[in-house]
């Protein structure tokens, strides 16, 4: 009799467990699919304009743009996904990691992802982070000083700094990736349920400009030829190599944007302003209403709406392919497309 009662209790428990699973499955299946952007200004869409009002005001200049690539990227077989952009201009790796720092009063992005992962069926996460750990704003400022002959070439001081700071940032970037993966596991996702893409950076400036040395500053490109080419070629490649190592070590996909803006940078030779895919150095007079500060020039030297649209075009094609890594390069039709490249460990 005791054995019969034990068997009965076990049977009831099994029925309850199966019932819970059957009830839970439809709820998960009915969550709307979503694309999530994380990281800094390259994903938030700063420079592209058309910002969400709550992220373009005194106290919050995350500059999340409706023209950002994550608002335009498409996924195979997914119609009308929700698009959740957690990225914030100026963010560092500490603003992404679990237990990290708040930015503009917002919780670290990995912690915000917890809610998103449970509310939606997240299919794609795009992450670009690290350039602000190295000091992007200070680098840009020093390059302008060098153009004005108020300081030596920015590459002379910044080449060793970038090597040192990027080496220090790599484990922090890797930690951000692992924290994103941990949040998704905690929310019940398996590794094959979603795609995590780590993206690198493209240089918004070039040394091959269409204006003379004296006049280029008036058109938003106050950078020496040698410093501009150094940023385009050496700096971008350093970030790409670092991101490729992280992606290989953490088993995520890698999209290299280093070549993406070449020939379409602000003031690039052979094109007009309406063909540029990035903004030069400019003062946003409309931003003055939010107060005088970095917000007035914060959008400078970033991909514009055309550039973000091209990033989305390349990212969409990359996600649709079964490849671990690729680089975005302009093709004969004038658009960006992913070119397969081996993932370097």
VOGU-3710 file (C-alpha; in Angstrom, 3 decimals, decimal comma):
1> xxxxxxxxxx> 0,000/0,000/0,000  2,823/2,421/0,900  4,465/1,695/-2,440  1,167/2,373/-4,205  0,764/5,728/-2,443  4,351/6,700/-3,314  3,767/5,754/-6,934  0,586/7,784/-6,969  2,321/10,825/-5,533  5,085/10,453/-8,128
11> xxxxxxxxxx> 2,502/10,240/-10,886  0,763/13,380/-9,699  4,073/15,243/-9,557  4,890/14,143/-13,106  1,488/15,307/-14,354  1,943/18,682/-12,638  5,416/19,092/-14,160  4,219/18,199/-17,643  1,278/20,548/-17,231  3,557/23,407/-16,246
21> xxxxxxxxxx> 5,735/22,785/-19,271  2,751/22,662/-21,593  1,323/25,865/-20,138  4,685/27,664/-20,290  5,509/26,760/-23,867  2,746/28,722/-25,622  3,510/31,800/-23,497  7,124/31,747/-24,656  6,080/31,100/-28,240  3,773/34,108/-28,310
31> xxxxxxxxxx> 6,383/36,639/-27,235  7,083/39,032/-30,112  10,492/38,606/-31,786  12,994/41,382/-31,131  16,299/42,871/-32,206  18,415/44,464/-29,461  21,179/47,054/-29,814  23,799/47,432/-27,086  26,966/49,436/-26,594  27,891/53,001/-27,467
41> xxxxxxxxxx> 27,159/55,667/-30,078  27,948/53,404/-33,040  24,848/51,371/-32,174  22,716/54,089/-30,571  22,876/55,973/-33,863  24,444/59,206/-32,657  25,187/61,371/-35,664  22,169/60,084/-37,580  19,682/62,552/-36,064  15,977/61,849/-35,459
51> xxxxxxxxxx> 16,615/60,935/-31,828  14,058/59,661/-29,375  13,191/62,785/-27,362  13,909/61,112/-24,024  17,506/60,514/-25,169  18,155/63,998/-26,535  17,584/66,294/-23,586  19,348/67,725/-20,594  20,245/64,791/-18,352  20,221/62,183/-21,129
61> xxxxxxxxxx> 22,182/62,435/-24,369  22,239/58,725/-25,225  21,105/59,849/-28,702  19,147/56,763/-29,687  18,193/57,404/-33,284  15,213/56,145/-35,230  17,683/55,930/-38,125  20,123/53,633/-36,272  21,072/50,392/-38,006  19,232/48,260/-35,426
71> xxxxxxxxxx> 16,019/50,053/-36,456  16,509/48,955/-40,065  18,195/45,551/-39,988  16,107/42,605/-41,193  16,096/38,961/-40,137  15,304/35,971/-42,352  11,764/34,763/-41,793  10,970/37,391/-39,164  8,327/39,994/-39,912  8,062/43,253/-38,015
81> xxxxxxxxxx> 10,342/42,471/-35,076  10,367/44,792/-32,096  13,518/46,892/-31,942  14,989/47,701/-28,556  18,001/50,000/-28,547  19,793/49,980/-25,182  22,991/51,530/-26,562  24,025/54,934/-25,274  26,437/57,486/-26,699  29,595/57,730/-24,640
91> xxxxxxxxxx> 29,086/54,360/-22,981  32,093/52,370/-21,799  32,339/48,677/-21,003  31,387/49,531/-17,411  28,043/50,851/-18,638  27,241/47,474/-20,204  28,418/44,859/-17,676  26,347/43,350/-14,904  26,830/45,349/-11,725  28,404/48,151/-13,738
101> xxxxxxxxxx> 27,879/51,896/-13,736  24,671/53,758/-14,499  24,722/56,266/-17,357  22,311/59,197/-17,412  20,459/57,446/-14,606  19,949/54,260/-16,636  20,939/50,851/-15,264  23,825/48,986/-16,926  22,703/47,670/-20,292  23,140/43,981/-19,415
111> xxxxxxxxxx> 20,786/44,494/-16,490  18,248/46,217/-18,740  18,552/43,215/-21,053  17,071/40,966/-18,335  13,666/42,602/-18,754  13,905/42,684/-22,543  14,873/38,993/-22,752  11,784/37,962/-20,787  9,362/40,297/-22,502  10,457/39,464/-26,050
121> xxxxxxxxxx> 11,750/36,535/-28,051  15,170/38,087/-28,704  16,581/36,883/-32,026  19,522/39,242/-32,544  21,793/41,265/-30,257  24,281/43,712/-31,777  27,097/44,961/-29,530  29,784/47,570/-30,191  31,734/48,792/-27,173  35,259/49,767/-26,160
131> xxxxxxxxxx> 36,254/52,925/-28,019  35,301/55,137/-25,081  37,437/53,010/-22,777  40,340/54,035/-24,987  39,320/57,714/-25,049  37,670/58,534/-28,372  36,611/62,092/-27,488  40,084/63,038/-26,259  41,684/61,520/-29,330  39,430/63,559/-31,631
141> xxxxxxxxxx> 40,186/66,708/-29,656  43,954/66,171/-29,882  43,738/65,576/-33,636  41,962/68,923/-34,032  44,673/70,636/-31,982  47,288/69,037/-34,237  45,528/70,394/-37,323  45,554/73,871/-35,779  49,274/73,434/-35,089  48,624/73,820/-31,374
151> xxxxxxxxxx> 49,999/70,342/-30,655  52,108/67,649/-32,358  50,525/65,034/-34,594  47,902/63,193/-32,555  49,230/59,850/-33,745  52,582/60,481/-32,052  51,039/60,544/-28,588  48,092/58,263/-29,265  49,731/55,267/-30,951  51,237/53,988/-27,677
161> xxxxxxxxxx> 48,146/55,034/-25,716  45,834/53,076/-27,983  48,007/49,976/-27,749  48,063/50,148/-23,964  44,438/51,117/-23,421  43,045/48,703/-25,980  44,997/45,837/-24,415  43,447/46,799/-21,086  39,974/47,073/-22,623  39,962/43,654/-24,310
171> xxxxxxxxxx> 39,189/41,652/-21,136  36,459/44,163/-20,273  34,903/43,775/-23,727  35,035/40,002/-23,302  33,373/40,330/-19,891  30,537/42,348/-21,451  30,012/39,602/-24,011  29,922/36,952/-21,292  27,495/39,019/-19,220  25,134/39,331/-22,182
181> xxxxxxxxxx> 25,333/35,563/-22,680  24,736/34,973/-18,954  21,614/37,141/-18,974  20,256/35,237/-21,937  20,964/31,873/-20,292  19,253/33,027/-17,093  16,226/33,992/-19,190  16,022/30,458/-20,580  17,688/30,979/-23,969  19,986/28,394/-25,483
191> xxxxxxxxxx> 22,940/29,523/-27,589  21,120/28,627/-30,806  18,013/30,624/-29,922  19,564/33,973/-30,762  22,543/35,525/-32,544  25,046/37,776/-30,799  27,096/39,904/-33,195  30,136/41,821/-31,989  30,829/44,761/-34,315  33,994/46,830/-34,663
201> xxxxxxxxxx> 34,387/50,492/-35,633  34,849/52,463/-38,847  36,819/55,685/-39,035  34,605/58,684/-39,849  37,632/60,689/-41,057  40,241/60,317/-43,775  43,384/62,075/-44,886  42,334/61,922/-48,531  40,078/64,982/-48,479  38,687/67,183/-51,231
211> xxxxxxxxxx> 39,527/70,468/-49,484  42,835/72,210/-49,027  44,619/72,266/-45,711  43,541/75,796/-44,863  39,859/75,458/-45,830  38,976/71,959/-44,635  38,344/73,182/-41,106  35,509/75,340/-42,410  33,840/72,251/-43,857  34,054/70,173/-40,682
221> xxxxxxxxxx> 37,240/68,227/-41,323  39,991/69,836/-39,217  42,378/66,861/-39,350  45,850/66,599/-40,856  46,266/64,268/-43,836  48,678/61,995/-42,001  46,527/61,832/-38,866  43,383/61,164/-40,895  44,976/58,273/-42,764  46,447/56,925/-39,522
231> xxxxxxxxxx> 42,966/56,889/-37,961  41,420/55,265/-41,027  44,050/52,583/-41,487  45,931/51,890/-38,255  43,444/52,775/-35,505  40,485/51,010/-37,105  42,574/47,901/-37,770  43,711/47,747/-34,135  40,126/47,640/-32,924  39,179/45,095/-35,576
241> xxxxxxxxxx> 41,986/42,740/-34,561  41,059/43,062/-30,881  37,365/42,423/-31,540  38,165/39,419/-33,722  40,134/37,874/-30,856  37,289/38,455/-28,417  34,704/37,026/-30,808  36,768/33,893/-31,396  37,439/33,372/-27,688  33,807/33,921/-26,648
251> xxxxxxxxxx> 32,284/32,035/-29,597  30,194/34,869/-31,018  29,934/36,226/-34,527  32,079/39,171/-35,632  31,292/41,876/-38,181  34,238/44,089/-39,054  33,174/47,641/-39,955  36,712/48,990/-40,457  36,389/49,317/-44,276  32,732/50,374/-44,185
261> xxxxxxxxxx> 33,124/54,151/-44,530  36,165/54,220/-46,798  35,671/56,660/-49,628  32,511/57,921/-47,967  34,015/59,684/-44,956  33,292/63,327/-44,234  35,148/65,487/-46,798  36,397/62,442/-48,734  37,856/63,226/-52,140  35,757/62,453/-55,219
271> xxxxxxxxxx> 32,324/62,715/-53,614  29,918/65,455/-52,581  28,444/66,161/-49,182  25,249/64,223/-49,958  27,343/61,126/-50,693  29,084/61,161/-47,312  28,242/58,411/-44,836  29,659/60,223/-41,799  29,465/63,645/-40,200  32,399/65,968/-39,827
281> xxxxxxxxxx> 33,056/68,266/-36,887  29,984/70,440/-36,501  28,150/72,550/-33,961  24,534/71,561/-33,444  22,829/74,897/-32,836  19,529/73,154/-32,100  21,211/71,391/-29,172  21,914/74,722/-27,479  18,358/74,683/-26,102  19,435/71,800/-23,878
291> xxxxxxxxxx> 22,337/73,824/-22,491  25,898/74,540/-23,549  28,247/71,592/-23,242  29,596/68,565/-25,096  26,079/67,891/-26,391  26,559/70,770/-28,868  29,360/68,949/-30,719  28,736/65,408/-29,482  27,308/64,218/-32,791  30,461/65,141/-34,695
301> xxxxxxxxxx> 32,655/62,488/-36,340  29,982/59,777/-36,329  28,191/57,840/-39,084  25,205/59,769/-40,405  21,803/58,352/-41,343  23,105/57,183/-44,742  25,981/55,404/-43,034  23,682/53,736/-40,520  21,427/52,589/-43,355  24,418/50,993/-45,052
311> xxxxxxxxxx> 25,462/49,298/-41,799  21,963/47,815/-41,607  22,217/46,584/-45,204  25,489/44,800/-44,464  24,371/43,463/-41,081  21,169/42,039/-42,561  23,105/40,145/-45,220  25,663/38,947/-42,658  23,068/37,577/-40,234  21,397/35,712/-43,105
321> xxxxxxxxxx> 24,641/33,886/-43,923  26,053/30,913/-42,051  29,479/32,443/-41,446  31,304/33,314/-38,236  32,927/36,529/-39,432  32,905/39,021/-42,274  33,880/42,587/-43,068  31,586/45,255/-44,478  32,979/46,651/-47,714  31,477/48,770/-50,484
331> xxxxxxxxxx> 30,636/46,774/-53,607  30,273/47,646/-57,292  26,651/48,689/-56,754  27,805/51,275/-54,193  26,315/49,504/-51,193  27,955/47,721/-48,281  27,955/43,943/-48,218  29,648/41,371/-45,985  32,862/39,879/-47,349  33,768/36,625/-45,653
341> xxxxx> 36,972/36,679/-43,658  38,537/34,043/-41,397  38,048/34,576/-37,672  41,450/35,031/-36,063  41,861/33,373/-32,668
//
